[in-house]
């Protein structure tokens, strides 16, 4: 049998509900009392309190924190050699996936050009191997150029031309 609340609890709850109806908002005390009542209303053997499998719990956790896409991206980066082949993977590596654009860094501009020619096939292989990852385009970059900007106090100007004469 359900317990009947004491009259003081009923009166207090009635007061807070009427106050909320008149003012249109809950006070801090009313929120605290409502949270306490919600915590205390949970009882063993109620629906929703059954044990669940660890795998199901992890799946729910991944969905609630939206980690599915991050895990799929990490899996893509880890399996890069299996997607593009050992030879291409030795000369390239994926750097970032931002807004559907996969940035790939190549060892040389020649490798970047070669992969630009194979761009459609690479996209198809990625979509086939990892359907959960949404990639709309590839951004193929060559190696980083050396930076002439040295030190914390560098100023904008003509750049490296100033140092030669």
N, C-alpha and C positions, 0 to 999 in steps of 0.2 A: 504494500500500500504506500502511496505517496504521502509524505509528511506534509502537514499543513503548516505554512509559515506562521510564526507568532504574530500577534496583532501589531506589535511594534515594528516588525519587519514589513508587514503589509502597509502600515501607515507611512513608514518611511519611503517605501517604494512608490506608493500612491502620490506622496508629496513631490518626489523627484520627477515622476512622469507628468504631473500637472505643471510643474515649473518648466519642464522641457516644452510642453505644448504651448505655454503662454509665451515664453521667451524665444523659442525656436532653437535652443541649443542646450547642451548638457553642461552642467558645472563640473569642476574637477572632482568634487566629492561624489557626484552621481556616477561619473565614469569609473572612479575607483571602486565604488560599491558594485556596479554592474560587472566589472572585470573580476572582482572577488567572487561574485555569485556564479559567474561562468566557470571559474576554476573549481569551485566547490560542487558544481552540479554534475561533474563527471563521476561515474560509478563503474566498478568492475562489471564485466560481462554485458555491457551495453553494446549495441551495434556500433561498429567502427573501432572497437578495441581489440579485435582479433589479431593474433600474431601474423606477420607477413614474412615472405621469403626475403633474404638479403638482396637478391638480384632485383626483385620488384622494388624494394626500398631504394636501391641505388638508381634505378631507372627513373623513379619519381623525383629523386633528388636532382638528377641531371636535368630533367625537364623543368623543375621549378626554378632552378638557378640559370637555365638556358645555356648549359655547358655543352649541349649536343653539337652545336656548330664548331665550337672550339676543339672538341675532341676529334671531330671529322677532319678539321684543318690539320691538326697535329698528325693524324694518321696519314693524310696525304703527303705531308712533308717527310715523314719517316719512310714511306713506301715510294719515294720519288724514283729510285733506281728501278723498281719493278714496273713503273708506269712508262717511263721514257727509254728504258734500256740502260745497260751498264755503261756503254760508251758515252751516251749523252749525259748521264748522271755524273760521270767523272768530270765533265767540263761545265756543268751547270748545277745550281741549287736554288730552290725556291726561297724567297726572302719574306714576303708578306702577302696576305690576302686581305685586301681592303675594298669594300663595296663591289664585290664580284670580280675584281681585277687581281689576277695572280702576278706578282712581280717575280721575275726569274733573273738571277745574276749569272752571267756567263764569264768564262775565263778570258775570252777574247771577243773582239767585235765580229770576227769570222764565225764563231760559234753562235753569236746572237743572230747574225744574218741567216745562218743555216736553220736555226730554230724558227725564225720568222717564216721561212718557206714551209716548215712542217707545222705551223701554228694550228691549223684546222684539225689535223690528225691528233695532235697533242691534246687539244680540247676534247675531242671525241674519246680518247683513251681515259682522260681524267673523269669525264662524265660516266663512262662505263664502269670504271673501277670504284669511284666514289660518288654515287648518285646523290648523297646527302649534302655535298658541298656545291654551292651555287657559284660557278665561275662563268662569267660572260666573256671575258677577254684576257689576253696575256700581255704583259708588259715585259719585253726582253731588253735587258740592259747589259752593256759591255762592262769591262772592269772599271773601277773607280779611277779617275784621273788624279794626279797629285795636286794637293792644295798649296797654293802660294801664300795663303793667309796664315801667318805664323804669329803666335803670341796673343795675349789678352788685349794688347793695346794697338792692334793693327787698325789703320784708318782707311776709309774708302779713298780710292784714287786711281791712278793709271795702272796699278797692279805690277806685275813682274817686269814690265818694260822699264820701269824706273831703276831697276837694279843693274842694268847692263851698260851704263855709260853716261 
